[in-house]
């Protein structure tokens, strides 16, 4: 069987067209003519003997089933061709180049800065870009190749996603300064079942907090739902209810100057893992591997190990 004779340029042009869903958009991104992209893709399809893209008049491009499978494998291949060039250019030198990671929105202020600082200290030549989003969008970003790693909570991770733990986030209760339980250090969730709740209602997070409360044997009386972490704290501080969160700011003062009180939960509830997620079966670039190692060291230092 003859070896395929397609070129790296053809692969790159196809990848751009597949990602953007348009020959025109791909040509703009690549700074080449539209005909160059179209010809490269057609030659690649001819060489492979299979149609990869469906052309729709005035509606752009869509991948065929064969094209989807080919594109999925190609993303990893192209990442490593870039890495190969950098390895040759920086042989015997420090790691250099770009790395894109995702970050779950509410984790950003608490976990991301120390991990970025740890990587910068270990590998100042790596330039890290961050994509912040919610849980489901980060999983899709990993699958599409938009980011190579994602800092997120370790729940609802599908079989195609691998992960490494870099921290733990124990849930806790927060109440206003004037709440009847505010002088306590610990509280059982059942003691709050008659009180209204303010729910951090991000995708997946809201369900997680509701299930956590329901594990204590009651359904919470949700008075307010909000996607804002600090909005939850401010509402609780102003007497709108109690809440449960995982991340603890250093200050108990809210943005409006009010005070919240944090209470440990006496119920036997496991903390959430904070993880760096990646696609299973896809070899990480040297830069991503270095970021994972630096993050692991930062986590151990934080835990005092």
DORO-336084 format. One record per residue: residue number from 1; residue in three letters; x, y, z of N, C-alpha, C, O in turn. Coordinates in steps of 0.2 Angstrom, whole numbers, always signed. Layout:
- NUM:ALA:X:Y:Z:X:Y:Z:X:Y:Z:X:Y:Z
...
//
This chain:
- 1:UNK:+4:-6:+0:+0:+0:+0:+4:+6:+0:+9:+7:+4
- 2:UNK:+3:+11:-5:+7:+17:-5:+6:+21:+0:+0:+22:+3
- 3:UNK:+11:+25:+3:+11:+29:+8:+7:+36:+6:+9:+38:+0
- 4:UNK:+3:+39:+10:+0:+45:+7:+5:+51:+6:+10:+51:+10
- 5:UNK:+4:+55:+1:+8:+60:+0:+5:+67:+1:+8:+72:-2
- 6:UNK:+1:+68:+6:-2:+74:+7:+3:+78:+11:+8:+76:+14
- 7:UNK:+2:+85:+11:+7:+89:+14:+5:+92:+21:-1:+92:+22
- 8:UNK:+9:+95:+25:+7:+98:+31:+3:+104:+29:-1:+106:+33
- 9:UNK:+5:+108:+24:+1:+114:+22:-7:+112:+21:-11:+115:+23
- 10:UNK:-8:+106:+17:-15:+104:+16:-18:+102:+22:-24:+104:+23
- 11:UNK:-15:+99:+27:-18:+97:+34:-20:+104:+37:-25:+104:+40
- 12:UNK:-15:+109:+37:-17:+115:+41:-22:+119:+38:-27:+121:+41
- 13:UNK:-23:+119:+31:-28:+122:+28:-35:+119:+29:-40:+122:+30
- 14:UNK:-35:+112:+29:-41:+108:+31:-43:+110:+38:-49:+111:+39
- 15:UNK:-38:+110:+43:-40:+111:+50:-43:+118:+51:-48:+118:+54
- 16:UNK:-41:+123:+47:-43:+129:+48:-50:+130:+45:-55:+133:+48
- 17:UNK:-52:+127:+39:-58:+127:+36:-63:+123:+40:-69:+125:+41
- 18:UNK:-61:+117:+43:-65:+113:+47:-67:+117:+54:-73:+117:+56
- 19:UNK:-62:+120:+57:-64:+124:+63:-68:+130:+62:-73:+131:+66
- 20:UNK:-67:+133:+57:-71:+140:+55:-77:+139:+51:-82:+143:+51
- 21:UNK:-78:+133:+48:-84:+131:+44:-85:+135:+38:-90:+136:+36
- 22:UNK:-79:+138:+35:-79:+142:+30:-72:+142:+26:-67:+143:+30
- 23:UNK:-72:+142:+20:-66:+143:+16:-64:+150:+16:-58:+151:+17
- 24:UNK:-69:+154:+16:-67:+161:+16:-64:+163:+23:-59:+167:+23
- 25:UNK:-67:+161:+28:-64:+163:+35:-57:+160:+36:-53:+163:+39
- 26:UNK:-57:+154:+33:-50:+150:+34:-45:+154:+30:-39:+155:+32
- 27:UNK:-46:+156:+24:-42:+160:+20:-39:+167:+23:-34:+169:+23
- 28:UNK:-44:+170:+27:-43:+176:+30:-38:+175:+36:-33:+178:+37
- 29:UNK:-39:+169:+40:-35:+167:+45:-28:+165:+43:-23:+167:+47
- 30:UNK:-28:+162:+38:-21:+159:+35:-18:+165:+31:-12:+164:+29
- 31:UNK:-21:+170:+29:-18:+175:+25:-16:+172:+18:-10:+173:+16
- 32:UNK:-21:+168:+15:-19:+166:+8:-26:+167:+5:-31:+169:+7
- 33:UNK:-26:+165:-2:-32:+166:-6:-37:+160:-4:-35:+155:-2
- 34:UNK:-43:+161:-5:-48:+156:-4:-47:+150:-9:-48:+145:-7
- 35:UNK:-45:+152:-15:-44:+146:-20:-38:+141:-17:-38:+135:-18
- 36:UNK:-33:+144:-14:-28:+140:-11:-30:+135:-6:-28:+130:-6
- 37:UNK:-35:+138:-1:-38:+133:+4:-42:+128:+0:-42:+122:+2
- 38:UNK:-46:+130:-4:-51:+125:-7:-47:+120:-11:-49:+114:-11
- 39:UNK:-42:+122:-15:-38:+117:-19:-34:+112:-14:-34:+106:-15
- 40:UNK:-31:+115:-8:-28:+111:-4:-32:+106:-1:-31:+100:+0
- 41:UNK:-38:+108:+1:-43:+103:+4:-45:+98:-1:-46:+92:+1
- 42:UNK:-47:+100:-7:-49:+95:-12:-43:+90:-14:-44:+84:-15
- 43:UNK:-37:+92:-14:-31:+88:-15:-30:+83:-9:-29:+77:-10
- 44:UNK:-32:+85:-3:-31:+81:+3:-37:+75:+2:-35:+70:+4
- 45:UNK:-43:+77:+1:-48:+73:+0:-46:+67:-6:-48:+62:-5
- 46:UNK:-44:+70:-11:-42:+65:-17:-37:+60:-14:-37:+54:-16
- 47:UNK:-32:+63:-11:-26:+58:-8:-29:+53:-4:-27:+47:-4
- 48:UNK:-33:+55:+1:-36:+51:+6:-41:+46:+3:-43:+41:+6
- 49:UNK:-44:+48:-2:-50:+44:-6:-56:+45:-2:-60:+40:-2
- 50:UNK:-57:+50:+2:-64:+51:+6:-65:+58:+6:-61:+63:+6
- 51:UNK:-72:+59:+7:-74:+66:+7:-74:+68:+15:-77:+65:+19
- 52:UNK:-71:+74:+16:-70:+76:+23:-75:+82:+25:-77:+82:+30
- 53:UNK:-77:+86:+20:-81:+92:+21:-87:+92:+16:-86:+90:+10
- 54:UNK:-93:+94:+18:-98:+95:+14:-99:+102:+13:-99:+107:+17
- 55:UNK:-99:+104:+6:-100:+111:+4:-107:+113:+4:-111:+110:+0
- 56:UNK:-109:+118:+7:-116:+120:+7:-116:+128:+4:-113:+132:+6
- 57:UNK:-120:+128:-2:-120:+135:-5:-123:+140:+0:-129:+139:+3
- 58:UNK:-119:+145:+1:-121:+151:+6:-122:+149:+13:-124:+153:+17
- 59:UNK:-120:+143:+15:-121:+141:+22:-114:+137:+24:-115:+134:+30
- 60:UNK:-109:+139:+21:-103:+136:+24:-101:+129:+23:-104:+126:+18
- 61:UNK:-97:+126:+28:-95:+119:+27:-97:+115:+34:-98:+118:+39
- 62:UNK:-98:+109:+33:-99:+105:+38:-95:+98:+37:-94:+96:+32
- 63:UNK:-93:+95:+43:-89:+89:+42:-93:+83:+41:-98:+83:+44
- 64:UNK:-90:+79:+37:-94:+72:+36:-92:+68:+42:-88:+70:+46
- 65:UNK:-95:+62:+43:-93:+58:+49:-85:+56:+48:-82:+56:+53
- 66:UNK:-83:+55:+42:-76:+53:+41:-72:+59:+43:-66:+59:+46
- 67:UNK:-74:+65:+41:-71:+71:+42:-70:+73:+50:-65:+75:+52
- 68:UNK:-75:+71:+53:-75:+73:+61:-70:+68:+64:-66:+71:+68
- 69:UNK:-70:+62:+62:-65:+58:+65:-58:+60:+63:-53:+60:+67
- 70:UNK:-57:+62:+57:-50:+64:+54:-48:+70:+58:-42:+71:+60
- 71:UNK:-53:+75:+59:-51:+81:+62:-49:+80:+69:-45:+84:+72
- 72:UNK:-53:+76:+72:-51:+75:+79:-44:+72:+80:-41:+74:+85
- 73:UNK:-42:+68:+76:-35:+65:+77:-30:+70:+74:-24:+71:+77
- 74:UNK:-32:+74:+69:-27:+79:+66:-26:+85:+71:-20:+87:+71
- 75:UNK:-30:+87:+76:-29:+92:+80:-23:+91:+85:-18:+95:+85
- 76:UNK:-23:+84:+87:-17:+82:+91:-11:+82:+87:-5:+84:+90
- 77:UNK:-11:+80:+81:-5:+79:+77:-2:+86:+75:+4:+87:+76
- 78:UNK:-6:+91:+74:-4:+98:+72:-1:+101:+78:+4:+105:+78
- 79:UNK:-4:+100:+84:-1:+103:+90:+7:+100:+91:+11:+104:+93
- 80:UNK:+8:+94:+90:+14:+91:+90:+19:+93:+85:+25:+92:+86
- 81:UNK:+16:+94:+79:+21:+97:+74:+24:+104:+76:+30:+105:+75
- 82:UNK:+20:+108:+79:+22:+114:+82:+27:+113:+87:+32:+116:+87
- 83:UNK:+26:+108:+91:+30:+107:+97:+37:+104:+94:+42:+106:+97
- 84:UNK:+37:+100:+89:+43:+97:+86:+47:+103:+83:+54:+103:+84
- 85:UNK:+44:+108:+80:+48:+114:+78:+52:+117:+84:+57:+119:+84
- 86:UNK:+48:+118:+89:+50:+122:+95:+56:+118:+99:+60:+121:+101
- 87:UNK:+55:+111:+99:+60:+107:+102:+67:+108:+98:+72:+109:+101
- 88:UNK:+66:+108:+91:+72:+109:+87:+75:+116:+88:+82:+117:+89
- 89:UNK:+71:+121:+89:+74:+128:+90:+76:+129:+97:+81:+133:+97
- 90:UNK:+74:+126:+102:+76:+127:+108:+79:+121:+112:+80:+121:+118
- 91:UNK:+83:+117:+107:+86:+112:+110:+92:+114:+115:+96:+119:+114
- 92:UNK:+92:+111:+121:+96:+113:+126:+94:+119:+130:+98:+122:+134
- 93:UNK:+88:+122:+128:+86:+128:+131:+80:+127:+135:+77:+122:+135
- 94:UNK:+77:+132:+139:+71:+132:+143:+65:+131:+138:+65:+133:+132
- 95:UNK:+60:+128:+141:+54:+128:+137:+51:+134:+135:+51:+139:+139
- 96:UNK:+49:+135:+129:+46:+141:+127:+40:+140:+123:+39:+134:+120
- 97:UNK:+35:+145:+122:+30:+144:+118:+23:+146:+121:+23:+147:+127
- 98:UNK:+18:+145:+117:+11:+147:+120:+7:+141:+123:+8:+135:+120
- 99:UNK:+3:+142:+128:-1:+136:+131:-8:+140:+133:-8:+145:+136
- 100:UNK:-13:+137:+130:-20:+139:+132:-23:+134:+137:-23:+128:+135
- 101:UNK:-25:+137:+142:-29:+133:+147:-36:+136:+149:-37:+142:+148
- 102:UNK:-40:+132:+150:-47:+134:+152:-47:+134:+160:-43:+131:+163
- 103:UNK:-52:+138:+162:-53:+139:+169:-60:+140:+171:-64:+144:+168
- 104:UNK:-63:+136:+176:-70:+137:+178:-70:+144:+181:-66:+146:+185
- 105:UNK:-76:+147:+180:-77:+154:+182:-75:+156:+189:-71:+160:+190
- 106:UNK:-78:+152:+193:-78:+154:+201:-71:+152:+204:-69:+154:+209
- 107:UNK:-67:+147:+200:-61:+145:+202:-55:+150:+201:-50:+150:+204
- 108:UNK:-57:+154:+196:-51:+159:+194:-48:+163:+199:-42:+163:+200
- 109:UNK:-52:+167:+203:-48:+171:+208:-45:+167:+214:-40:+170:+217
- 110:UNK:-47:+161:+215:-44:+157:+221:-38:+152:+219:-34:+152:+223
- 111:UNK:-38:+149:+213:-33:+144:+211:-29:+146:+206:-23:+145:+206
- 112:UNK:-32:+150:+201:-28:+151:+195:-21:+155:+196:-16:+154:+193
- 113:UNK:-22:+161:+200:-16:+165:+200:-10:+161:+203:-4:+162:+200
- 114:UNK:-10:+157:+208:-5:+154:+211:-2:+148:+206:+4:+147:+206
- 115:UNK:-6:+145:+202:-4:+140:+197:+0:+144:+191:+5:+141:+189
- 116:UNK:-3:+150:+189:+1:+154:+184:+8:+156:+187:+13:+156:+183
- 117:UNK:+8:+158:+193:+14:+161:+196:+19:+155:+196:+25:+156:+195
- 118:UNK:+17:+149:+198:+21:+143:+199:+24:+141:+192:+30:+140:+192
- 119:UNK:+20:+141:+187:+23:+140:+180:+28:+145:+178:+33:+143:+175
- 120:UNK:+26:+151:+179:+30:+157:+177:+37:+156:+180:+42:+158:+177
- 121:UNK:+37:+154:+187:+43:+154:+191:+48:+148:+188:+54:+149:+187
- 122:UNK:+44:+142:+186:+48:+137:+184:+50:+137:+177:+55:+135:+174
- 123:UNK:+45:+140:+173:+46:+140:+165:+44:+147:+163:+39:+148:+160
- 124:UNK:+49:+152:+164:+47:+159:+161:+46:+160:+154:+43:+165:+152
- 125:UNK:+48:+155:+150:+47:+155:+143:+40:+153:+140:+39:+154:+134
- 126:UNK:+36:+150:+145:+30:+148:+143:+25:+154:+144:+24:+156:+149
- 127:UNK:+21:+155:+138:+16:+161:+139:+9:+157:+139:+7:+154:+134
- 128:UNK:+6:+158:+145:-1:+155:+146:-6:+160:+145:-7:+165:+147
- 129:UNK:-11:+157:+140:-17:+161:+139:-23:+157:+143:-23:+151:+143
- 130:UNK:-28:+161:+145:-33:+158:+149:-40:+159:+146:-42:+165:+144
- 131:UNK:-44:+154:+145:-51:+154:+143:-55:+153:+149:-55:+147:+152
- 132:UNK:-59:+158:+152:-64:+156:+157:-71:+155:+155:-73:+158:+150
- 133:UNK:-74:+150:+158:-80:+148:+156:-83:+143:+161:-80:+142:+166
- 134:UNK:-89:+141:+160:-93:+136:+165:-91:+129:+163:-88:+128:+158
- 135:UNK:-93:+124:+167:-91:+117:+166:-92:+114:+160:-87:+111:+157
- 136:UNK:-98:+114:+157:-99:+110:+151:-95:+114:+145:-93:+110:+141
- 137:UNK:-95:+120:+145:-91:+124:+140:-84:+122:+140:-80:+122:+135
- 138:UNK:-81:+121:+146:-74:+119:+146:-73:+112:+144:-67:+111:+140
- 139:UNK:-77:+108:+145:-76:+101:+142:-76:+101:+134:-73:+98:+131
- 140:UNK:-81:+105:+132:-81:+106:+124:-75:+109:+122:-72:+108:+116
- 141:UNK:-72:+114:+126:-66:+117:+123:-60:+112:+123:-56:+113:+119
- 142:UNK:-60:+108:+128:-55:+103:+128:-56:+98:+121:-51:+97:+118
- 143:UNK:-62:+96:+120:-63:+92:+114:-62:+95:+108:-59:+92:+103
- 144:UNK:-63:+102:+107:-62:+105:+101:-55:+107:+100:-53:+110:+95
- 145:UNK:-51:+107:+105:-44:+109:+105:-43:+116:+106:-37:+119:+105
- 146:UNK:-48:+120:+109:-48:+127:+110:-43:+128:+116:-39:+133:+116
- 147:UNK:-43:+123:+121:-38:+123:+126:-35:+116:+127:-39:+111:+126
- 148:UNK:-29:+116:+130:-26:+109:+131:-27:+106:+138:-27:+100:+139
- 149:UNK:-28:+111:+143:-29:+109:+150:-35:+113:+152:-36:+119:+149
- 150:UNK:-39:+111:+157:-44:+115:+160:-44:+114:+168:-44:+109:+170
- 151:UNK:-44:+120:+171:-44:+120:+178:-51:+120:+180:-55:+125:+179
- 152:UNK:-54:+115:+183:-61:+114:+185:-62:+110:+191:-57:+107:+194
- 153:UNK:-68:+109:+193:-70:+104:+198:-70:+97:+195:-72:+96:+189
- 154:UNK:-69:+92:+200:-68:+85:+197:-75:+82:+197:-75:+76:+199
- 155:UNK:-80:+85:+196:-87:+81:+195:-89:+81:+188:-87:+85:+184
- 156:UNK:-93:+76:+186:-96:+76:+180:-91:+76:+174:-92:+79:+169
- 157:UNK:-85:+72:+175:-80:+72:+170:-82:+65:+166:-82:+60:+169
- 158:UNK:-83:+66:+159:-84:+61:+155:-79:+56:+154:-73:+58:+156
- 159:UNK:-80:+50:+151:-75:+45:+150:-69:+47:+146:-64:+44:+146
- 160:UNK:-70:+52:+142:-65:+54:+137:-60:+59:+140:-56:+62:+137
- 161:UNK:-61:+61:+146:-58:+66:+150:-54:+64:+155:-56:+60:+160
- 162:UNK:-47:+65:+155:-43:+63:+161:-42:+69:+165:-43:+75:+164
- 163:UNK:-39:+68:+171:-38:+73:+176:-33:+72:+181:-31:+66:+183
- 164:UNK:-30:+77:+184:-25:+77:+189:-27:+82:+195:-28:+87:+193
- 165:UNK:-27:+79:+201:-29:+84:+206:-24:+89:+208:-18:+87:+209
- 166:UNK:-26:+95:+209:-21:+100:+211:-24:+104:+217:-21:+109:+219
- 167:UNK:-30:+102:+220:-32:+105:+226:-39:+102:+228:-41:+97:+225
- 168:UNK:-41:+104:+234:-47:+102:+237:-51:+108:+239:-49:+113:+241
- 169:UNK:-58:+107:+238:-62:+113:+240:-68:+110:+245:-73:+107:+242
- 170:UNK:-68:+111:+251:-73:+108:+256:-79:+113:+256:-78:+119:+257
- 171:UNK:-85:+111:+255:-90:+115:+256:-91:+118:+263:-89:+115:+268
- 172:UNK:-94:+124:+264:-96:+127:+270:-102:+131:+270:-104:+133:+264
- 173:UNK:-105:+132:+275:-111:+136:+276:-109:+144:+277:-105:+145:+281
- 174:UNK:-113:+148:+274:-112:+155:+276:-119:+158:+277:-124:+157:+274
- 175:UNK:-119:+162:+283:-125:+166:+285:-123:+173:+287:-117:+175:+287
- 176:UNK:-128:+177:+287:-127:+184:+289:-125:+185:+296:-126:+180:+300
- 177:UNK:-122:+191:+298:-120:+192:+305:-125:+192:+310:-124:+190:+316
- 178:UNK:-131:+193:+308:-137:+193:+312:-141:+187:+313:-146:+186:+316
- 179:UNK:-139:+182:+309:-142:+175:+309:-142:+172:+316:-137:+172:+319
- 180:UNK:-147:+168:+317:-147:+165:+324:-142:+160:+325:-140:+158:+331
- 181:UNK:-139:+157:+320:-133:+152:+321:-126:+155:+320:-121:+152:+319
- 182:UNK:-126:+162:+319:-120:+165:+317:-114:+165:+322:-108:+165:+321
- 183:UNK:-116:+163:+329:-111:+162:+334:-108:+155:+334:-103:+154:+338
- 184:UNK:-111:+151:+330:-109:+144:+330:-102:+143:+326:-101:+147:+322
- 185:UNK:-98:+138:+327:-93:+136:+323:-94:+131:+318:-92:+131:+312
- 186:UNK:-99:+126:+320:-101:+121:+315:-109:+121:+315:-112:+123:+320
- 187:UNK:-111:+118:+310:-119:+118:+309:-120:+111:+305:-117:+110:+300
- 188:UNK:-126:+108:+307:-128:+103:+303:-133:+106:+298:-137:+110:+299
- 189:UNK:-133:+104:+292:-137:+107:+286:-145:+106:+288:-148:+111:+287
- 190:UNK:-147:+101:+292:-154:+100:+294:-156:+106:+298:-162:+108:+298
- 191:UNK:-152:+109:+301:-153:+115:+306:-156:+121:+302:-158:+126:+305
- 192:UNK:-155:+121:+295:-156:+127:+291:-162:+125:+287:-164:+129:+282
- 193:UNK:-166:+120:+287:-171:+118:+283:-177:+122:+283:-181:+123:+278
- 194:UNK:-178:+126:+288:-184:+131:+288:-182:+138:+286:-186:+142:+285
- 195:UNK:-175:+139:+284:-173:+145:+282:-173:+146:+274:-171:+140:+271
- 196:UNK:-174:+151:+271:-173:+152:+264:-166:+151:+262:-161:+153:+266
- 197:UNK:-164:+149:+256:-157:+148:+254:-156:+153:+248:-161:+154:+244
- 198:UNK:-150:+155:+247:-148:+159:+241:-143:+154:+237:-138:+152:+240
- 199:UNK:-145:+152:+231:-141:+147:+228:-136:+150:+222:-139:+154:+218
- 200:UNK:-130:+148:+222:-126:+149:+217:-128:+145:+211:-126:+139:+211
- 201:UNK:-131:+148:+206:-134:+144:+201:-131:+144:+194:-134:+146:+189
- 202:UNK:-124:+142:+194:-121:+141:+188:-123:+134:+185:-125:+130:+189
- 203:UNK:-122:+133:+179:-123:+126:+176:-119:+121:+180:-113:+122:+181
- 204:UNK:-122:+116:+182:-119:+110:+186:-118:+112:+193:-119:+108:+198
- 205:UNK:-115:+118:+195:-114:+120:+201:-120:+120:+205:-121:+118:+211
- 206:UNK:-126:+123:+202:-132:+124:+206:-135:+117:+208:-137:+116:+213
- 207:UNK:-134:+112:+203:-136:+105:+204:-132:+102:+210:-135:+98:+214
- 208:UNK:-126:+103:+210:-121:+100:+215:-123:+103:+222:-124:+99:+226
- 209:UNK:-124:+110:+222:-126:+112:+229:-133:+110:+231:-134:+108:+237
- 210:UNK:-138:+109:+227:-144:+107:+228:-144:+100:+231:-147:+98:+236
- 211:UNK:-140:+95:+227:-140:+88:+229:-136:+88:+236:-138:+83:+240
- 212:UNK:-131:+92:+237:-127:+92:+243:-132:+93:+249:-132:+90:+254
- 213:UNK:-137:+98:+248:-142:+100:+254:-147:+94:+254:-148:+92:+260
- 214:UNK:-149:+91:+249:-154:+86:+249:-151:+80:+252:-155:+76:+255
- 215:UNK:-144:+79:+252:-141:+73:+256:-142:+73:+263:-141:+68:+267
- 216:UNK:-144:+79:+266:-146:+80:+273:-153:+78:+274:-155:+79:+280
- 217:UNK:-157:+77:+269:-164:+74:+270:-169:+79:+269:-175:+78:+271
- 218:UNK:-168:+85:+266:-173:+90:+265:-171:+94:+258:-166:+94:+256
- 219:UNK:-177:+96:+255:-176:+101:+249:-175:+108:+252:-179:+110:+255
- 220:UNK:-170:+112:+249:-169:+118:+251:-175:+123:+249:-177:+122:+243
- 221:UNK:-177:+128:+253:-181:+133:+251:-178:+139:+247:-175:+143:+250
- 222:UNK:-177:+138:+241:-173:+143:+237:-176:+150:+236:-181:+150:+232
- 223:UNK:-174:+155:+239:-177:+161:+239:-174:+165:+233:-178:+169:+229
- 224:UNK:-168:+165:+232:-164:+168:+226:-159:+163:+223:-156:+159:+226
- 225:UNK:-159:+164:+216:-154:+161:+212:-150:+166:+208:-152:+171:+206
- 226:UNK:-143:+165:+208:-139:+170:+205:-133:+166:+203:-130:+162:+206
- 227:UNK:-130:+168:+197:-124:+166:+194:-118:+169:+197:-112:+168:+195
- 228:UNK:-119:+174:+201:-113:+178:+204:-111:+176:+211:-115:+176:+216
- 229:UNK:-105:+174:+211:-102:+172:+218:-102:+177:+223:-105:+176:+229
- 230:UNK:-100:+183:+221:-101:+189:+226:-108:+191:+227:-109:+194:+233
- 231:UNK:-112:+190:+223:-119:+192:+224:-122:+187:+229:-126:+190:+233
- 232:UNK:-120:+181:+229:-123:+176:+234:-121:+179:+241:-125:+179:+245
- 233:UNK:-114:+180:+241:-112:+183:+248:-115:+189:+250:-117:+190:+256
- 234:UNK:-116:+194:+246:-119:+200:+248:-127:+199:+250:-129:+202:+255
- 235:UNK:-130:+195:+246:-137:+193:+248:-137:+190:+255:-142:+192:+259
- 236:UNK:-133:+185:+256:-133:+182:+263:-131:+187:+268:-134:+187:+273
- 237:UNK:-126:+191:+267:-124:+196:+272:-130:+201:+274:-130:+204:+279
- 238:UNK:-135:+202:+269:-140:+207:+270:-147:+203:+272:-152:+206:+271
- 239:UNK:-146:+197:+274:-152:+194:+277:-156:+190:+272:-162:+189:+274
- 240:UNK:-154:+189:+266:-159:+186:+261:-159:+178:+261:-163:+175:+258
- 241:UNK:-155:+176:+266:-155:+168:+267:-148:+166:+268:-143:+170:+269
- 242:UNK:-147:+159:+268:-141:+156:+269:-138:+153:+263:-142:+152:+258
- 243:UNK:-132:+151:+263:-130:+148:+256:-124:+143:+258:-122:+142:+264
- 244:UNK:-122:+139:+253:-116:+134:+253:-112:+136:+247:-114:+137:+242
- 245:UNK:-105:+137:+249:-100:+138:+244:-94:+133:+245:-94:+130:+250
- 246:UNK:-90:+133:+240:-84:+129:+241:-77:+133:+242:-73:+131:+246
- 247:UNK:-77:+139:+239:-71:+143:+239:-72:+149:+244:-77:+152:+245
- 248:UNK:-67:+150:+248:-67:+155:+254:-63:+161:+252:-56:+160:+252
- 249:UNK:-66:+167:+251:-62:+173:+251:-58:+174:+257:-60:+172:+263
- 250:UNK:-52:+178:+257:-49:+179:+263:-52:+184:+268:-51:+184:+274
- 251:UNK:-57:+188:+265:-61:+193:+269:-68:+190:+270:-71:+188:+265
- 252:UNK:-71:+192:+276:-78:+190:+277:-83:+197:+275:-89:+197:+277
- 253:UNK:-80:+202:+272:-83:+208:+270:-85:+207:+263:-81:+206:+259
- 254:UNK:-91:+209:+262:-94:+209:+255:-92:+215:+251:-90:+220:+254
- 255:UNK:-94:+215:+245:-92:+221:+241:-96:+227:+243:-93:+233:+243
- 256:UNK:-102:+227:+246:-106:+232:+249:-104:+234:+256:-107:+238:+259
- 257:UNK:-99:+231:+259:-97:+232:+266:-100:+228:+271:-99:+229:+277
- 258:UNK:-105:+224:+270:-108:+220:+275:-104:+214:+277:-99:+213:+274
- 259:UNK:-106:+210:+282:-102:+205:+284:-106:+198:+284:-112:+198:+285
- 260:UNK:-102:+193:+282:-105:+186:+282:-101:+182:+287:-95:+184:+289
- 261:UNK:-104:+177:+289:-101:+172:+294:-100:+165:+291:-105:+163:+288
- 262:UNK:-94:+162:+291:-94:+155:+288:-94:+150:+294:-91:+151:+299
- 263:UNK:-97:+145:+292:-98:+139:+297:-96:+133:+294:-98:+131:+288
- 264:UNK:-92:+129:+297:-91:+122:+295:-97:+118:+295:-102:+119:+299
- 265:UNK:-97:+113:+291:-103:+108:+290:-101:+102:+294:-96:+99:+293
- 266:UNK:-105:+100:+299:-104:+94:+303:-106:+88:+299:-104:+82:+301
- 267:UNK:-110:+88:+294:-112:+82:+290:-106:+79:+287:-101:+83:+285
- 268:UNK:-106:+73:+286:-100:+69:+283:-100:+70:+275:-103:+66:+271
- 269:UNK:-98:+76:+273:-98:+78:+266:-91:+78:+263:-86:+82:+266
- 270:UNK:-89:+75:+258:-83:+75:+255:-81:+81:+251:-86:+84:+248
- 271:UNK:-75:+84:+252:-73:+90:+248:-73:+89:+240:-72:+83:+238
- 272:UNK:-74:+94:+236:-73:+93:+229:-66:+93:+227:-62:+97:+230
- 273:UNK:-64:+89:+222:-57:+90:+219:-57:+96:+215:-62:+97:+211
- 274:UNK:-51:+99:+215:-50:+104:+210:-45:+101:+205:-39:+98:+208
- 275:UNK:-46:+100:+199:-42:+96:+195:-39:+100:+188:-43:+105:+186
- 276:UNK:-34:+98:+185:-32:+100:+179:-34:+94:+174:-32:+89:+174
- 277:UNK:-39:+96:+170:-42:+91:+165:-39:+91:+158:-37:+97:+156
- 278:UNK:-39:+86:+155:-36:+85:+148:-40:+80:+144:-43:+75:+148
- 279:UNK:-39:+79:+138:-42:+74:+134:-38:+67:+135:-32:+67:+134
- 280:UNK:-42:+62:+137:-39:+55:+138:-36:+53:+131:-39:+53:+126
- 281:UNK:-30:+50:+131:-27:+47:+125:-24:+52:+121:-21:+50:+116
- 282:UNK:-24:+58:+123:-20:+63:+119:-14:+65:+123:-14:+68:+128
- 283:UNK:-8:+64:+119:-2:+66:+123:-1:+74:+124:-2:+77:+119
- 284:UNK:+0:+76:+130:+1:+83:+131:+7:+86:+128:+12:+82:+128
- 285:UNK:+7:+92:+126:+13:+95:+124:+18:+96:+130:+16:+95:+136
- 286:UNK:+24:+97:+129:+29:+98:+134:+27:+103:+138:+29:+103:+145
- 287:UNK:+25:+109:+135:+22:+115:+139:+17:+113:+144:+17:+115:+150
- 288:UNK:+12:+109:+142:+6:+107:+146:+9:+102:+152:+6:+103:+157
- 289:UNK:+13:+98:+150:+16:+93:+155:+20:+97:+160:+19:+96:+166
- 290:UNK:+23:+102:+158:+27:+107:+163:+22:+111:+167:+23:+111:+173
- 291:UNK:+16:+113:+165:+12:+117:+169:+8:+112:+174:+8:+114:+180
- 292:UNK:+7:+106:+172:+4:+101:+177:+9:+100:+182:+7:+99:+188
- 293:UNK:+15:+99:+181:+21:+98:+186:+21:+104:+191:+21:+103:+197
- 294:UNK:+21:+110:+188:+22:+116:+192:+16:+116:+197:+16:+118:+202
- 295:UNK:+10:+115:+194:+4:+115:+198:+4:+110:+204:+2:+112:+209
- 296:UNK:+6:+104:+202:+7:+99:+207:+11:+101:+213:+10:+100:+219
- 297:UNK:+17:+104:+211:+22:+107:+216:+18:+112:+220:+19:+113:+227
- 298:UNK:+15:+117:+217:+11:+122:+220:+6:+120:+225:+5:+122:+231
- 299:UNK:+3:+115:+223:-3:+112:+228:+1:+108:+234:-2:+109:+239
- 300:UNK:+6:+105:+233:+10:+102:+239:+12:+107:+243:+12:+106:+249
- 301:UNK:+15:+113:+241:+17:+118:+245:+12:+121:+249:+13:+123:+255
- 302:UNK:+6:+122:+246:+0:+125:+249:-2:+120:+255:-4:+123:+260
- 303:UNK:-2:+114:+254:-4:+109:+259:+1:+108:+264:+0:+104:+269
- 304:UNK:+7:+111:+263:+13:+110:+268:+16:+104:+268:+19:+102:+273
- 305:UNK:+16:+100:+262:+20:+94:+262:+27:+95:+259:+30:+90:+258
//
